[in-house]
Amino acid sequence: MRYLERTVNYYETDQMSIVHHSNYIRYFEEGRVAFMDQVGYPYARLEEEEIVSPTISVSCRYLHPLRFGDTMRIGVKLVKITKLKCFFHYEITNAKTGEICAKGTTEHGFLNSEGKPVILPKDKPEFYQAFLAELEPEE
């Protein structure tokens, strides 16, 4: 699992002074982008190569709230990769207490500049190998 730590901003909270539920999906994305940086294949590189990675599905289970000023730890792991898609699991914890605040998953495809599917092992072997090296089985 790869990690990113960050502090909750005031604008991410709602009237109840807790992080609004929609922000957790953004946290997943921040973690995934950091994951790609950490494995040596930044998302910006994919875009330079005219590849986009749309989100096909997302799920999130909210367990405990985060509040303004809390430091969160966003854990990201790649649990499956096929020739067309990849699947991530996320765990967001309160860095101070260790309490799990949210868990989730995302599924992503890959398209070229014409909107056609990219076959990763054939069209992007370096990317595919970088991700294969990070593969962690589901628990």
C-alpha positions as CSV (number, residue, x, y, z in Angstrom):
1,M,0.0,0.0,0.0
2,R,1.2,3.5,-0.8
3,Y,0.4,6.5,1.3
4,L,-0.3,10.2,1.1
5,E,-0.8,12.5,4.2
6,R,-2.6,15.7,4.1
7,T,-4.6,18.1,6.4
8,V,-8.4,18.7,6.1
9,N,-9.1,22.2,4.8
10,Y,-11.9,24.3,6.2
11,Y,-13.7,24.5,2.8
12,E,-14.0,20.7,2.8
13,T,-16.3,20.6,5.8
14,D,-20.0,21.1,6.0
15,Q,-22.4,22.8,8.4
16,M,-21.8,20.0,10.9
17,S,-18.0,20.8,10.9
18,I,-17.1,17.4,9.4
19,V,-15.7,16.6,6.0
20,H,-18.5,16.5,3.4
21,H,-19.0,13.0,2.0
22,S,-18.2,14.0,-1.6
23,N,-14.7,15.0,-0.7
24,Y,-13.7,11.4,0.1
25,I,-14.0,10.6,-3.6
26,R,-11.6,13.5,-4.3
27,Y,-9.2,12.1,-1.6
28,F,-9.2,8.8,-3.4
29,E,-8.1,10.6,-6.6
30,E,-5.4,12.5,-4.7
31,G,-4.1,9.3,-3.3
32,R,-4.2,7.6,-6.7
33,V,-2.3,10.4,-8.4
34,A,0.3,10.3,-5.6
35,F,0.4,6.5,-6.1
36,M,1.3,7.0,-9.7
37,D,4.0,9.5,-8.9
38,Q,5.4,7.1,-6.3
39,V,5.6,4.2,-8.7
40,G,7.4,6.3,-11.3
41,Y,4.6,6.7,-13.9
42,P,2.9,10.0,-13.1
43,Y,-0.6,10.7,-14.4
44,A,0.8,13.7,-16.2
45,R,3.0,11.3,-18.3
46,L,-0.1,9.4,-19.3
47,E,-1.7,12.6,-20.5
48,E,1.4,13.6,-22.4
49,E,1.1,10.2,-24.1
50,E,-2.5,11.1,-24.9
51,I,-4.0,8.5,-22.6
52,V,-6.9,9.2,-20.3
53,S,-8.1,7.0,-17.5
54,P,-11.8,7.4,-16.8
55,T,-13.3,6.2,-13.6
56,I,-15.7,3.4,-14.4
57,S,-17.0,2.8,-10.9
58,V,-16.5,4.1,-7.4
59,S,-17.7,3.1,-3.9
60,C,-17.1,4.5,-0.5
61,R,-18.0,3.4,3.0
62,Y,-18.0,6.1,5.6
63,L,-17.0,4.9,9.0
64,H,-15.9,7.9,11.2
65,P,-15.8,11.6,10.4
66,L,-12.8,13.7,9.7
67,R,-12.9,17.4,10.8
68,F,-11.1,20.6,9.9
69,G,-7.5,20.5,10.9
70,D,-7.3,16.7,11.1
71,T,-4.4,15.0,9.3
72,M,-5.5,12.1,7.2
73,R,-3.5,9.3,5.8
74,I,-4.8,8.1,2.4
75,G,-3.7,4.5,1.7
76,V,-3.9,3.2,-1.9
77,K,-3.3,-0.2,-3.3
78,L,-3.7,-1.7,-6.7
79,V,-5.6,-4.9,-6.3
80,K,-6.1,-6.0,-9.9
81,I,-5.0,-5.1,-13.4
82,T,-6.2,-6.5,-16.7
83,K,-5.3,-5.7,-20.2
84,L,-8.0,-2.9,-20.2
85,K,-8.6,-1.9,-16.6
86,C,-7.2,-1.4,-13.1
87,F,-8.8,-1.6,-9.7
88,F,-7.8,0.2,-6.5
89,H,-8.7,-0.1,-2.8
90,Y,-8.4,2.9,-0.5
91,E,-8.3,3.3,3.3
92,I,-8.4,6.8,4.8
93,T,-7.4,7.0,8.4
94,N,-7.0,9.7,11.0
95,A,-3.2,10.0,11.2
96,K,-3.4,11.0,14.9
97,T,-5.8,8.4,16.2
98,G,-5.3,5.6,13.6
99,E,-9.1,5.4,13.3
100,I,-10.3,4.2,9.9
101,C,-12.6,6.9,8.5
102,A,-13.4,5.6,5.1
103,K,-12.8,2.7,2.8
104,G,-13.5,2.5,-0.9
105,T,-12.7,1.2,-4.3
106,T,-12.4,2.5,-7.9
107,E,-12.2,0.9,-11.3
108,H,-10.5,2.6,-14.2
109,G,-10.2,2.1,-18.0
110,F,-7.8,3.6,-20.4
111,L,-8.6,5.4,-23.7
112,N,-6.4,6.9,-26.4
113,S,-7.0,10.3,-27.9
114,E,-9.6,8.9,-30.3
115,G,-11.6,7.5,-27.4
116,K,-10.7,3.9,-28.1
117,P,-9.6,1.4,-25.4
118,V,-5.9,1.0,-24.8
119,I,-4.6,-2.5,-24.4
120,L,-2.1,-2.0,-21.7
121,P,0.3,-4.9,-22.2
122,K,0.5,-4.1,-26.0
123,D,0.1,-0.3,-26.2
124,K,1.7,0.8,-22.9
125,P,4.0,-2.0,-21.7
126,E,6.1,0.2,-19.5
127,F,3.0,1.5,-17.7
128,Y,1.6,-2.0,-17.4
129,Q,4.8,-3.4,-15.9
130,A,5.1,-0.5,-13.4
131,F,1.6,-1.3,-12.2
132,L,2.1,-5.1,-12.2
133,A,5.0,-4.6,-9.8
134,E,2.7,-2.8,-7.4
135,L,-0.1,-5.4,-7.5
136,E,-1.4,-6.4,-4.0
137,P,-4.1,-9.1,-3.7
138,E,-7.4,-8.2,-2.2
139,E,-7.8,-9.1,1.5
